[in-house]
């Protein structure tokens, strides 16, 4: 059975999601798992898809970045598929992991993506360091510390950590951090 997986990061990307679904149907997918969620969030439909596929099935995605968020994540997904004897086709790459060439392409592309991400993070760190040295980067404002006076006031009124956290809009751990400082 051919099983498709389509994902966009936001609900605003309707056209992209429809295009993915169209391409998957055109490739003969009998069942398609669809979700609109960031790759860093819990991808429930991807999990359902990986549980659904059986030996001899082929998982089809339109692009590699719709499936995996990083090389380790890609390797984990491919290992799950291989353990179930399920192939992976990535349409825009013409890649098919059921062939030795497809597995080679997957490995090389994964390594390049990881390298690219490392370079991006390095440039980001350099930019932040430069902005800090010029006094233009202050970092994220510590939310809990800005609300420390309210936390202490509510504690003095006898409220517990959970009630304070809910009232002020911070986590219980942050309440304890404020009260401990």
C-alpha positions in Angstrom: 0.0 0.0 0.0 1.2 3.5 -0.8 0.7 5.8 2.3 1.2 9.5 2.1 2.2 12.1 4.7 1.6 15.8 4.1 2.5 18.6 6.5 2.7 22.4 6.6 4.0 24.4 9.6 1.0 26.8 9.9 -2.7 26.8 9.1 -2.1 29.7 6.7 -0.3 27.4 4.3 -3.5 25.9 2.7 -2.2 26.0 -0.9 1.0 24.2 0.1 -1.0 21.5 1.9 -3.4 21.1 -1.0 -0.5 20.8 -3.4 1.1 18.1 -1.3 -2.1 16.1 -1.1 -2.7 16.5 -4.9 0.8 15.1 -5.6 0.4 12.2 -3.2 -3.0 11.2 -4.7 -1.3 11.4 -8.2 1.3 9.0 -6.9 -1.4 6.5 -5.9 -1.5 7.0 -2.2 -4.5 5.1 -0.8 -4.3 6.7 2.6 -2.8 10.2 3.4 -2.0 11.5 6.9 -2.3 15.3 7.0 -1.4 17.8 9.6 -0.6 21.5 10.0 1.9 21.8 12.8 5.5 23.0 13.2 8.1 20.3 12.8 9.3 21.0 16.4 5.8 20.4 17.8 4.3 17.0 18.6 3.4 15.6 15.1 0.5 13.2 16.0 -0.4 12.4 12.4 3.2 11.4 11.7 3.2 9.1 14.7 -0.2 7.7 13.5 1.3 7.2 10.0 4.4 5.4 11.3 2.2 3.1 13.4 -0.2 2.5 10.5 2.4 1.4 7.8 3.0 -2.3 7.5 5.6 -4.5 5.8 5.7 -4.0 2.1 4.1 -0.5 2.3 5.7 2.6 0.9 5.6 6.0 2.7 5.6 8.8 0.2 6.3 12.5 1.0 6.7 15.4 -1.4 9.8 16.9 0.3 12.2 15.7 2.9 11.6 18.7 5.1 7.9 17.8 5.4 8.9 14.6 7.1 12.0 15.2 9.3 13.2 18.2 11.3 16.9 17.2 11.5 19.3 14.5 10.4 19.0 12.6 13.7 15.2 12.8 13.4 15.4 11.6 9.8 17.6 8.7 10.8 15.1 7.8 13.6 12.2 7.8 11.2 14.0 5.8 8.5 15.1 3.3 11.2 11.4 2.9 12.2 10.4 2.4 8.6 13.3 -0.1 7.9 12.4 -2.1 11.0 8.9 -2.5 9.6 10.3 -3.2 6.1 8.6 -0.1 4.8 10.1 1.9 1.9 10.3 5.7 1.7 9.9 7.8 -1.4 10.6 11.5 -1.5 9.1 12.9 -4.6 11.0 16.1 -5.2 14.3 14.2 -4.9 13.2 11.1 -6.9 14.6 9.2 -3.9 13.5 5.7 -3.1 15.1 4.1 0.0 14.3 0.6 -1.2 17.3 0.9 -3.6 21.0 1.2 -2.6 21.2 4.4 -4.6 18.3 5.9 -2.7 19.8 5.0 0.7 23.1 6.7 -0.4 21.2 9.8 -1.5 19.3 9.9 1.8 22.5 9.7 3.8 24.3 12.4 1.7 21.4 14.8 1.8 21.0 14.3 5.5 24.6 15.1 6.1 24.4 18.2 4.0 21.3 19.4 5.8 23.0 18.9 9.2 26.1 20.8 7.9 23.9 23.7 6.7 22.1 23.9 10.0 25.4 24.0 11.9 26.6 26.8 9.7 23.4 28.8 10.3 23.6 28.3 14.1 27.3 29.4 14.0 26.4 32.6 12.0 23.5 33.2 14.5 25.9 32.9 17.5 28.4 35.3 15.8 25.6 37.8 15.1 24.4 37.7 18.7 28.0 38.1 20.0 28.5 41.1 17.8 25.2 42.7 18.8 26.1 42.1 22.5 29.5 43.8 22.1 27.8 46.8 20.5 25.2 46.9 23.3 22.3 46.2 21.0 21.4 42.7 22.3 19.8 42.3 25.6 18.4 38.8 25.3 14.9 37.7 26.2 13.5 39.6 29.1 13.1 37.3 32.1 9.3 37.1 32.4 9.1 35.7 36.0 11.5 38.3 37.4 9.4 41.1 36.0 6.5 39.7 37.9 8.5 39.0 41.1 6.7 41.8 43.1 3.3 40.3 42.3 4.5 36.8 43.2 5.7 37.9 46.6 2.6 39.9 47.2 0.3 36.9 46.5 2.5 34.7 48.6 2.2 37.1 51.5 -1.6 36.9 51.1 -1.3 33.1 51.7 -1.7 31.8 48.1 0.1 28.6 47.2 2.5 28.2 44.3 0.0 26.8 41.8 -2.5 29.5 42.5 0.2 32.2 42.2 1.4 30.7 38.9 -2.0 30.7 37.4 -2.8 34.2 38.6 0.4 35.7 37.4 0.8 33.7 34.2 4.1 31.9 34.9 5.1 28.3 35.7 5.1 26.9 39.3 8.9 26.4 38.9 9.2 30.1 38.2 7.2 30.9 41.3 9.6 28.9 43.4 12.6 30.5 41.7 11.3 34.0 42.5 10.5 33.1 46.1 13.9 31.4 46.5 15.8 34.5 45.3 
